[in-house]
Amino acid sequence: MILEVAILNVKKEMCEEFEAAFRQASEIISSISGYISHELQKCVEVPNRYILLVRWETIPGFLTKLEEIGVKNCQNVYSTTIPAV
C-alpha cells in the first residue's frame, strides 16, 4: 500500500468553497484505479491548511493517478502555494 500525503495551503477566504469542491472531487479520486481510501484533515494550528491522505494499492496505481488527472499541469485556484506531496 502507498500512502500519499499532500499538504494544501488554501486561501483563507476560500476555505468553505474549497471544502465543498473537495467533496465533489472525492468522487473522482475514489473512481481511479488502485484507489483504497482517502481523508481530508483540517490543520488545528493553521486554519487554512489541510492534510490530504490518499491510500493506493501500488506505486503504478499512484503514478497512473497523476497522469489521469494531470496533476503536473494543474494549478489549484484555492491554493496559496503548490501543494507539497
N, C-alpha and C positions, 0 to 999 in steps of 0.2 A: 504494500500500500504506500502511496505517495501522499504526503500532507503538504499542500500548497498554502503558504501563509502570505497574505497581502496586507500591507498597511496603507490605508486610504485616508488622506487628509482632505476633508470636504470643506468647501467654502462655508463659513459659519451661517450665512443667511440661507443656505440651500440644504441644510441637514434634513428637514422634513421631506422636501422634494426628492432628495437622494434616497431616503428610506422607502418612499413609495415606488420610485423607479426600480430600486433593487428587488422589491417584491415581484415585479414583473420580470426582471432579468433572471430571477431564481428559476423560472420555468425553462428558460433557455439553458442555463447552466446544468440543470438536472436532466436535460434531454441528451446531453453529449455522451457519446460512447466512452465507457470507462469510469463514469461518474459514480461515486458511492454516496457522499453526503456533503453538506456544507452548513456553515453557520456564520452569521454576521454579528459581531460583538461591538458595542459602543464603548470606547475608552472612558474610564472614570476620570482620569487626570486631565485629559484633553477632550472636551465635549464634542469637538468636530472631527475627531479621529475615530476610525473604525478598523477593526481587525477582521479580515475575512479568512476563514479556514475552509478549504475545499479538499476533500479526500478523493483520490483517484486510485483505480486498480493498479495501474502500471505507469511507468515513465512514458512509454509511447502514447498511452491514453491522454496524459497530461500535455504532451507536446502536440498531439493532434488537436487538442482543445485550443491551443494558442493559434494554430493555423486556421481552424474553423471560425473563430470569432475575430480574427485579425488584430490580436492584441498589440502587435508591434506597430500597427499603423493607426491605432485609435487614440484619441485624446478624450478624456472624460471631462465633460462640461462642468461637473460638480467638483472636481479636484483642484486643490491649490498647488499640488505637485504631481509628478509622475508617480504612480503607486510603486512602492517598494515590494517586490515579490521575491 
